[in-house]
């Protein structure tokens, strides 16, 4: 199989931008919300690249028709957009708000070296890829109108904003690609409400879902009980979702379990084993 001409330039640019972004994120100008290692950020970048090429593939039907594919010229343009978006939401996703302003200024200068049509009136996190027009557009342009539901509990009400739209887009598409997602942030910013809204509106024919709230008293056995109650026994030692479905498990307050005498959190360690 002959690789398209845009593939090698894309890989070369991706490696360059990852290296330069890693150096900046590790500099005193940036402070991470959760400590990470370089391989975490590189893997996250590749995950989002994978996700966005799938999103682009899904968009081809609307752009080119049901029986047509994007020409190589357009794929070269899409690859540039995807590279930019992927670096933004991997290298820049785990830093605090003050650092994001610094990262935006730094990365806009890098973007200018290969893409001159990027909007410069806000932060780099404010824009998504519109594959139809092959440009970046502001998230506010796809915010749904709020419809009040008087039967919905007050604390479950979610007013659509650019922030809720961008996080739901990332969560939904990462989930569809089979990637695990960790959302961090200050207390009361709406992380749990966004996830619950996504779970409620997820396709029940495609996904099965469950949830657990971690607390200081949560034990490994509590987590195992959730696994056993939500998953189906397929063989003696194998559990999984119903045939043809994927399991979405929402764990709230994942940092809450008490430390044991060795300084670890057994439920979190068990969760990591399951993920690995």
C-alpha positions as CSV (number, residue, x, y, z in Angstrom):
1,X,0.0,0.0,0.0
2,X,1.4,3.4,-1.0
3,X,1.1,6.1,1.7
4,X,-0.6,9.3,0.7
5,X,1.8,12.2,0.2
6,X,0.4,14.1,3.2
7,X,1.2,11.4,5.8
8,X,5.0,11.9,6.1
9,X,4.8,15.7,6.4
10,X,2.1,15.3,9.0
11,X,4.2,12.9,11.1
12,X,7.2,15.2,10.9
13,X,5.2,18.2,11.9
14,X,3.5,16.3,14.7
15,X,6.8,15.2,16.2
16,X,8.2,18.7,16.0
17,X,5.2,20.3,17.6
18,X,5.0,17.7,20.4
19,X,8.7,18.3,21.3
20,X,8.3,22.1,21.3
21,X,5.1,21.9,23.3
22,X,6.5,19.5,25.8
23,X,9.4,21.9,26.5
24,X,7.0,24.8,27.0
25,X,4.6,22.8,29.3
26,X,7.5,21.7,31.4
27,X,8.8,25.3,31.8
28,X,8.1,27.5,34.8
29,X,5.4,29.3,32.8
30,X,3.0,26.3,33.1
31,X,1.6,24.5,36.1
32,X,-0.3,21.2,35.7
33,X,-3.5,20.4,37.4
34,X,-2.4,16.8,37.9
35,X,1.3,15.8,37.6
36,X,2.0,13.9,34.4
37,X,5.0,12.4,32.6
38,X,5.9,13.1,29.0
39,X,4.6,9.7,27.7
40,X,1.2,10.6,29.1
41,X,1.0,13.7,27.0
42,X,2.4,12.1,23.9
43,X,-0.2,9.2,24.2
44,X,-3.0,11.7,24.8
45,X,-1.9,13.6,21.6
46,X,-2.0,10.4,19.5
47,X,-5.4,9.4,21.0
48,X,-6.9,12.7,20.0
49,X,-5.3,12.5,16.5
50,X,-6.9,9.1,16.2
51,X,-10.3,10.5,17.4
52,X,-10.2,13.5,15.1
53,X,-9.4,11.4,12.0
54,X,-12.5,9.3,12.8
55,X,-14.6,12.4,13.2
56,X,-13.3,13.6,9.9
57,X,-14.1,10.3,8.3
58,X,-17.7,10.5,9.6
59,X,-18.0,14.0,8.2
60,X,-17.1,12.9,4.6
61,X,-20.6,11.8,3.9
62,X,-22.0,15.3,4.5
63,X,-19.1,17.0,2.7
64,X,-18.5,14.8,-0.3
65,X,-21.6,12.6,-0.5
66,X,-22.3,9.0,0.5
67,X,-20.0,7.3,-2.1
68,X,-17.1,9.8,-2.2
69,X,-14.0,10.3,-0.1
70,X,-11.9,13.4,0.6
71,X,-9.3,14.1,-2.1
72,X,-5.6,14.1,-1.2
73,X,-5.4,17.9,-1.3
74,X,-8.2,18.2,1.2
75,X,-6.7,15.5,3.4
76,X,-3.5,17.5,3.6
77,X,-5.5,20.5,4.9
78,X,-7.5,18.3,7.3
79,X,-4.3,16.8,8.7
80,X,-3.0,20.3,9.6
81,X,-6.2,21.2,11.3
82,X,-6.2,17.9,13.2
83,X,-2.6,18.3,14.3
84,X,-3.3,21.8,15.8
85,X,-6.5,20.7,17.6
86,X,-4.8,17.5,19.0
87,X,-1.8,19.4,20.4
88,X,-4.2,22.0,22.0
89,X,-6.3,19.3,23.7
90,X,-3.4,17.1,24.9
91,X,-0.4,19.2,25.7
92,X,-2.6,22.2,26.8
93,X,-5.4,20.3,28.5
94,X,-3.9,19.5,31.9
95,X,-2.6,23.0,32.8
96,X,-4.4,25.6,35.0
97,X,-6.2,28.7,33.7
98,X,-3.3,31.1,34.1
99,X,-1.0,28.6,32.3
100,X,-3.6,28.2,29.5
101,X,-3.3,31.9,28.6
102,X,0.5,31.5,28.4
103,X,0.1,28.3,26.3
104,X,-2.3,30.1,24.0
105,X,0.1,32.9,23.3
106,X,3.0,30.4,22.8
107,X,1.0,28.0,20.5
108,X,-0.5,30.7,18.4
109,X,3.0,31.7,17.3
110,X,3.7,28.1,16.4
111,X,0.4,27.8,14.4
112,X,1.4,30.8,12.3
113,X,4.3,28.9,10.9
114,X,2.0,26.4,9.1
115,X,-1.6,27.7,9.2
116,X,-2.4,31.4,8.6
117,X,-6.2,31.3,8.9
118,X,-6.4,30.4,12.6
119,X,-8.6,32.9,14.6
120,X,-6.6,35.0,16.9
121,X,-9.3,36.9,18.8
122,X,-9.4,34.4,21.7
123,X,-7.5,31.5,23.3
124,X,-6.7,28.4,21.3
125,X,-9.1,26.4,23.3
126,X,-12.1,28.5,22.0
127,X,-12.2,26.9,18.6
128,X,-13.2,23.6,16.9
129,X,-12.6,22.2,13.5
130,X,-15.4,22.7,10.9
131,X,-14.5,20.1,8.4
132,X,-17.1,21.3,5.9
133,X,-15.4,24.8,5.6
134,X,-11.9,23.4,6.4
135,X,-11.5,26.1,9.1
136,X,-11.6,26.7,12.8
137,X,-14.8,28.1,14.2
138,X,-15.8,29.3,17.7
139,X,-17.6,26.8,20.0
140,X,-20.3,29.4,20.7
141,X,-21.5,28.9,17.1
142,X,-22.8,25.4,17.9
143,X,-24.3,26.0,21.4
144,X,-27.9,24.7,21.5
145,X,-30.7,26.9,22.8
146,X,-31.5,26.3,26.5
147,X,-34.9,24.6,27.0
148,X,-36.1,24.6,30.6
149,X,-37.5,21.3,31.9
150,X,-39.6,22.0,35.1
151,X,-39.5,18.2,36.0
152,X,-35.7,18.1,36.1
153,X,-34.1,18.5,39.6
154,X,-32.3,21.8,40.0
155,X,-28.8,20.4,40.4
156,X,-29.2,18.3,37.2
157,X,-30.0,21.4,35.0
158,X,-27.3,22.0,32.5
159,X,-27.4,25.4,30.6
160,X,-25.5,24.9,27.3
161,X,-22.4,27.1,27.0
162,X,-19.2,27.0,24.9
163,X,-17.5,25.1,27.7
164,X,-20.2,22.4,28.1
165,X,-20.2,22.0,24.3
166,X,-16.4,21.5,24.0
167,X,-16.2,19.1,26.9
168,X,-19.1,17.0,25.7
169,X,-17.6,16.8,22.2
170,X,-14.3,15.6,23.6
171,X,-15.9,13.1,26.0
172,X,-18.4,11.7,23.5
173,X,-15.8,11.2,20.7
174,X,-13.1,9.8,23.0
175,X,-15.6,7.3,24.4
176,X,-16.7,6.2,21.0
177,X,-13.1,5.5,20.2
178,X,-12.7,3.4,23.3
179,X,-10.4,5.8,25.2
180,X,-10.7,6.5,29.0
181,X,-11.3,10.1,30.0
182,X,-10.3,11.9,33.2
183,X,-11.9,15.4,33.7
184,X,-10.3,17.5,36.4
185,X,-11.2,20.9,37.7
186,X,-12.2,23.0,40.7
187,X,-15.2,22.1,42.9
188,X,-18.6,23.3,41.5
189,X,-17.6,24.0,37.9
190,X,-20.1,21.4,36.5
191,X,-17.9,18.4,35.7
192,X,-20.4,15.8,37.1
193,X,-23.4,17.5,35.5
194,X,-21.7,17.5,32.0
195,X,-20.9,13.8,32.3
196,X,-24.4,12.9,33.6
197,X,-26.0,14.8,30.8
198,X,-23.8,12.9,28.3
199,X,-24.7,9.6,29.8
200,X,-28.5,10.3,29.8
201,X,-28.3,11.3,26.1
202,X,-26.0,8.5,25.0
203,X,-27.3,5.9,22.6
204,X,-28.8,3.1,24.7
205,X,-28.4,0.7,21.7
206,X,-24.6,1.4,21.6
207,X,-23.7,2.0,25.3
208,X,-24.6,0.5,28.6
209,X,-23.8,2.8,31.5
210,X,-23.2,2.8,35.3
211,X,-21.9,5.1,37.9
212,X,-20.3,5.1,41.4
213,X,-19.4,8.0,43.8
214,X,-16.1,7.5,45.5
215,X,-15.9,8.7,49.1
216,X,-13.4,8.4,51.9
217,X,-15.0,5.1,52.9
218,X,-15.0,3.5,49.4
219,X,-13.1,0.2,49.3
220,X,-11.9,-2.0,46.5
221,X,-14.7,-4.4,47.2
222,X,-17.3,-1.6,46.7
223,X,-15.8,-1.0,43.2
224,X,-15.8,-4.8,42.5
225,X,-19.5,-4.9,43.5
226,X,-20.2,-2.2,40.9
227,X,-18.4,-4.2,38.2
228,X,-20.3,-7.3,39.1
229,X,-23.6,-5.6,39.2
230,X,-23.2,-3.7,35.9
231,X,-21.3,-6.3,33.8
232,X,-22.6,-9.6,32.5
233,X,-20.7,-12.8,33.3
234,X,-19.5,-14.3,30.0
235,X,-17.2,-17.0,31.3
236,X,-16.0,-18.2,34.6
237,X,-13.6,-15.3,35.1
238,X,-14.6,-12.9,32.3
239,X,-17.2,-10.1,32.7
240,X,-18.2,-7.5,30.1
241,X,-21.1,-5.4,28.7
242,X,-24.0,-7.0,26.9
243,X,-23.2,-8.3,23.3
244,X,-22.9,-5.4,20.8
245,X,-22.5,-2.7,23.5
246,X,-19.8,-0.8,25.2
247,X,-19.8,-0.1,28.9
248,X,-19.6,3.5,30.1
249,X,-18.6,3.7,33.8
250,X,-18.7,7.1,35.4
251,X,-16.7,7.4,38.6
252,X,-17.2,10.7,40.5
253,X,-14.8,12.1,43.1
254,X,-12.1,9.6,42.1
255,X,-9.6,11.3,44.4
256,X,-11.7,10.7,47.6
257,X,-10.7,7.2,48.9
258,X,-8.6,7.3,52.1
259,X,-4.9,6.5,51.9
260,X,-3.9,3.2,53.4
261,X,-0.8,2.7,55.6
262,X,1.4,2.6,52.5
263,X,0.1,5.9,51.0
264,X,-1.9,4.3,48.2
265,X,-5.6,4.3,47.5
266,X,-6.7,0.7,46.9
267,X,-9.9,1.5,44.9
268,X,-7.9,3.8,42.6
269,X,-5.2,1.1,42.2
270,X,-7.8,-1.5,41.3
271,X,-9.3,1.0,38.8
272,X,-5.9,1.5,37.2
273,X,-5.4,-2.2,36.9
274,X,-8.7,-2.6,35.1
275,X,-7.9,0.2,32.7
276,X,-4.4,-1.1,32.0
